[in-house]
């Protein structure tokens, strides 16, 4: 796993926005597909078997707007949510974060 702002990621994916201050979540698929923001979160959910059904439900055209709003709200409040749940972020050994 390469951090988005790292040299290797910049070389491998030159067309992506590598400015970490503007990027929420970016997922790159095996064939070069790129999803950003709420769509990327849904792809992460879909890739996790336990959440696949919900991801498919939220990805419908009628629910995508609400899914985007929910994901943006949760993302903006992630530090408060983690503190309330007493969750601690662990350092990423692979990416050095």
C-alpha positions in Angstrom: 0.0 0.0 0.0 1.4 3.4 -1.0 0.3 6.5 0.7 -1.5 8.8 -1.8 1.0 11.6 -1.3 4.0 9.3 -1.7 6.5 9.2 -4.6 5.5 5.7 -5.6 1.8 6.6 -5.8 2.5 9.8 -7.7 4.5 7.8 -10.3 2.0 4.9 -10.6 -1.1 7.1 -10.7 -0.1 10.5 -12.1 -3.6 11.6 -13.0 -4.9 11.3 -9.5 -5.2 14.4 -7.2 -2.4 13.7 -4.7 -3.0 16.8 -2.5 -4.0 15.1 0.8 -5.7 18.3 2.1 -8.4 17.9 -0.6 -8.8 14.2 -0.9 -11.3 12.2 1.1 -11.1 8.6 -0.1 -9.8 7.3 -3.4 -10.1 3.7 -4.6 -8.3 2.4 -7.7 -9.6 -0.8 -9.1 -7.5 -3.6 -10.7 -8.3 -2.3 -14.2 -7.5 1.3 -13.4 -11.0 2.3 -12.4 -11.1 5.3 -10.0 -13.7 6.1 -7.4 -13.6 9.1 -5.1 -15.6 10.3 -2.1 -18.8 8.5 -1.4 -18.4 6.2 -4.4 -15.0 5.1 -3.0 -16.6 4.4 0.4 -19.2 2.3 -1.2 -16.6 0.3 -3.1 -14.7 -0.3 0.2 -18.0 -1.5 1.7 -18.7 -3.7 -1.3 -15.2 -5.3 -1.0 -16.0 -6.3 2.6 -18.3 -9.2 2.3 -20.3 -8.4 5.5 -21.2 -4.9 4.1 -21.7 -5.9 0.4 -25.5 -6.0 0.6 -25.8 -2.6 2.2 -23.3 -1.2 -0.3 -25.5 -2.5 -3.2 -28.6 -1.0 -1.6 -27.0 2.4 -1.1 -25.6 2.5 -4.6 -29.0 2.7 -6.3 -29.7 6.0 -8.0 -32.5 6.9 -5.6 -30.3 6.2 -2.5 -26.9 7.5 -3.7 -27.7 11.1 -2.7 -28.5 10.1 0.8 -25.6 7.7 1.0 -23.3 10.6 -0.1 -24.7 12.9 2.6 -24.3 10.2 5.3 -20.8 9.4 4.3 -19.7 13.0 4.1 -21.3 13.7 7.5 -19.6 10.7 9.1 -16.3 11.6 7.4 -16.4 15.1 8.7 -17.2 13.9 12.3 -14.8 10.9 12.3 -12.6 12.2 15.0 -15.5 13.0 17.3 -17.1 9.6 16.6 -13.8 7.8 17.3 -13.4 9.8 20.6 -17.0 9.0 21.6 -16.5 5.3 20.9 -13.0 5.5 22.6 -11.4 4.2 19.4 -7.7 4.9 18.9 -6.0 5.1 15.5 -3.2 2.7 15.1 -0.1 3.5 13.0 0.0 2.0 9.6 3.1 -0.2 9.4 2.9 -0.5 5.7 2.5 3.2 4.8 4.3 4.7 7.8 1.4 7.0 8.7 
